[in-house]
Amino acid sequence: HSGIVYLRCVRHRGSRPVAAMAHKPASAFTAMMNQRQDWPTDGLESVPACPVCGSTSRALLYEELTDIVFGTAPGRWTLYRCIQCEAAYLDPRPTPSSIGLAYTHYYTHTTEDSPEGRPKSPLVRLLHGWVNDHFNARYGLTRTPASWGGRWLIPLVPFFFAKSRAKMRHLTPPLPGGGRLLDVGFGNGSFLKIASEMGWRAEGIDFDAKAVEVARARDLNVSCTSVSELAARPCNESYDVITLSHVIEHVHDPIALLHDLYRLLKPGGRLWLETPNINSLGAVRFKKYWRGLEVPRHLVLFSPSSLQTSLMNAGFKQIEQHWHGMAALSMYSESGALAHRQDTQEASRQIIPSIAAIIDEVREMMQPSRREFLTFSARK
C-alpha cells in the first residue's frame, strides 16, 4: 500500500553503503553500461503527477541517466522537477514488482561498524576513538576503542559535533522504564544496536530478508515487514520514536508512508528522517553526477519546503531541521569520483577533502536549505 515493496536502506557516508561483495570501480562501468539491457517495458509505470504534491506542472531536470553508482541496474532514466513543490521524481519509474532489479548487487549486509576491510589512517583512528569517548560520556554507552578527551574535544568542533549527533539521529536516552523505538529500513542494524545499548526497546523492519537474517544474528529485534502492514494492525500508536535514514527516497508513495508513520507513533511521539536534498549545493555543483541521484533506486528527491509541507500535511508538529555535519565532504568526494568514473569507495576514504568541499561545508552550516541531506525531526 505504501509502496515499500523492495526496500533496502541507503547508507551514505556516516550511514553509507557497505559492500556485501567486491565493489566494481566506476571506471569499469562505461563498457558495462553500453552493453546493458533496457529496463523491462512491462516493469515500468508512468508518473504523470508529482508523487509529493500531485501537481502535473513540471520541468525536465535530467534525461538519459544511468546507474553510475553501482553500475548494476539496467535502463536509462528521466528525472523531472515539480514546478509547484520543487521535488524531483522519475518518470517512468520501476513498478513495485520490478524494483528489485535495481538491488541485485546492493550493499547492506556487512556490519558497518566493523573495522574489517576498512583500513584507517592513525588520524582517522584517533578521531574514531574521540567520537566513541564522546558517545560513552553523553549517552552512557561503552563503545570501543575510546580515546581519552573526546568527550570534551568533539563538542568544541561544530562539524564533528553535528556529525556525531546525526549519527545518533538526535536521540536521547529514554525515560526510566525505557521507550519503544522503530527503525524503518534498518540496513545492517548498527543504529538498532546503539539504541538498544542506550536503553531503548528497539525494533527494526526491512523487506530485505538477508538484512533481517544478519540483524537477527546480532541478537536484534527485527522483522521482514512494511510500515503499511504495521499501520493496518489494530495496535496503532505503539512507538515513542520512529527513525528512517535514507529510506523515503526509495518509496513509491512517500506521502502514504508519512501518514502510516503518524498512525504508528504515540501522541507526542517523535519522527526522525534523513534524505538527500535536491536543492543542495552539491546537487547544483555536480548536476547529473551528484551522488544523491542514484537512479533508479531513488524514486523521489525532496526539497526542504516539499518535505516540511508533507510532514505538516501528515499531521506532524514541531518540525525541526538539523545539520548533518561533514556531509558535503563525503558527498563531494563521491560525486567527483562519479564524474570522473572513479571508484567511489576509494574516494570516500580520502583524508584531505577538496577546497570546494570545505567551503561548501561551511556554507551549508549557515544555509539549511542548501545542505546535502534533509535531516528533520517532528512530533505527533
Secondary structure, DSSP 8 states (H G I E B T S, - for coil): --S-SS-----BTTB----SS----GGGHHHHHHH-----GGGEE---S-TTT----EEEEEEEE--TTTS-----EEEEEETTT--EEESSEE-TTTGGGGGTT---SS-TT--TT----HHHHHHHHHHHHHHHHHH----SS--TTHHHHGGGSHHHHHHHHHHTTT-----TT--EEEEES-TTSHHHHHHHHHT-EEEEE-S-HHHHHHHHHTT--EES--HHHHHTSS--S-EEEEEEES-GGG-S-HHHHHHHHHHHEEEEEEEEEEEEBTTSHHHHHHGGG-TTT-TTT--EEB-HHHHHHHHHHTT-EEEEEE--TTHHHHHHHHHHHHHTT--HHHHTT-SS--HHHHHHHHHHHH-GGG-SEEEEEEE-
